[in-house]
Amino acid sequence: MADLRTRYLGMELRSPLVASSSPLTGGLDGLRRLEAAGAGAVVLPSLFEEELAEPRPGPGPADRAGYGAGPEAYLSLVAKAREALEVPVVASLNGVSRGGWVGYATRLAEAGADAIELNVYYVSSRPGLSGSDVEWHYLDVVRAVRRATGVPLAVKLSPYFSSMANMAGQLVEAGADGLVLFNRFYQPDLDIEAMEVVPALELSSSVELRLPLRWIAILHRRHRVSLAASTGVHTATDVVKVLLAGADVAMMTSALLRNGPDHLRLLEVQVRDWMDRHGFETVEQLRGRLSQRSVPDPAAFERANYIKTLASHPPSGTRGFA
Ligand SMILES: Cc1cc2nc3c(=O)[nH]c(=O)nc-3n(C[C@H](O)[C@H](O)[C@H](O)COP(=O)(O)O)c2cc1C
């Protein structure tokens, strides 16, 4: 039977299927179900900088953490999850500024987190702030968290950088052991009857996989860093694609919220089946087989195929091009 073991952030995982940060991972019950269904690791919901700036007095609710439940509830979940699960438990910090909150990384590690995922959720809307100022900001936060703790550190990034490969290298220099590509920003919508801005959270679909797929293929083996695919992994085909592009793990949230933790069982069977049919015994053998460095036409991941792709669109029955 195909061996699904992989390495991520220096840890050995039994499978590349990882449950990313979401309400599903915010309680012991969900975490146990994810582990039982085959998750190779779990990422807890984020502890937000805003919660750490004004901690609530006293312990929060005992059985859930994340989304405003407060730091004490979070630390308690980290400790309980570490005790209850065999698989690595990744704690998640979400913030933008380099404040005292980054010191929480130490407490998360002490509570038992095997690694920390840092989500720098930052939407730059100030015209005076340059791209390099924003990059500096990211790097500053990463360096501060790196200084606070020695546990493996992954950085969950937005896809909006002008020079992603360069930024990836700088993040590695700043201390990132892994990059999670990508964070998915929630775009607010407008309610035209109420004349209001409304929050809109929609789950992803496999079509959105293309963005992480391209960047994982480009970044594979460019830097000494683990790569996690996040956004648009739903099916076993998606999992195989990100591994072929060069990812160390395939992270999922929308697929698990939609189908429940047991979806992992199905994916595992189907990924193994694909590996058997294609003669791969280990994940290592197939990882990066279709990365930019490995394919005969590396330009396929860049601009060169642009004209060909547009020209290949069938003109009949479509608007605009005919
Ligand atoms: C309801 C919900 C809650 C989420 N909470 C967090 C969070 O606390 N921290 C975080 O880094 N990402 C969070 N995410 C983002 C997911 O971890 C993931 O990166 C994103 O949904 C894209 O992956 P997917 O296509 O598999 O859903 C959340 C996503 C959803 C849908």
The ligand as an ORCA input file, in Angstrom:
! r2SCAN-3c Opt
* xyz 0 1
  C     -15.260     29.756      8.589
  C     -13.787     29.917      8.356
  C     -12.955     30.276      9.391
  C     -11.578     30.454      9.172
  N     -10.768     30.814     10.219
  C      -9.442     31.003      9.994
  C      -8.582     31.399     11.055
  O      -8.993     31.567     12.211
  N      -7.270     31.582     10.773
  C      -6.750     31.380      9.521
  O      -5.551     31.539      9.332
  N      -7.546     30.996      8.497
  C      -8.865     30.813      8.708
  N      -9.668     30.431      7.669
  C      -9.073     30.232      6.342
  C      -8.800     28.738      6.094
  O      -7.859     28.238      7.013
  C      -8.273     28.506      4.671
  O      -7.005     29.094      4.511
  C      -9.209     29.080      3.600
  O     -10.562     28.739      3.873
  C      -8.838     28.560      2.216
  O      -8.809     27.147      2.188
  P     -10.031     26.253      1.614
  O     -10.151     26.568      0.174
  O      -9.625     24.847      1.897
  O     -11.263     26.674      2.373
  C     -11.041     30.254      7.874
  C     -11.890     29.850      6.832
  C     -13.253     29.690      7.045
  C     -14.132     29.273      5.901
*
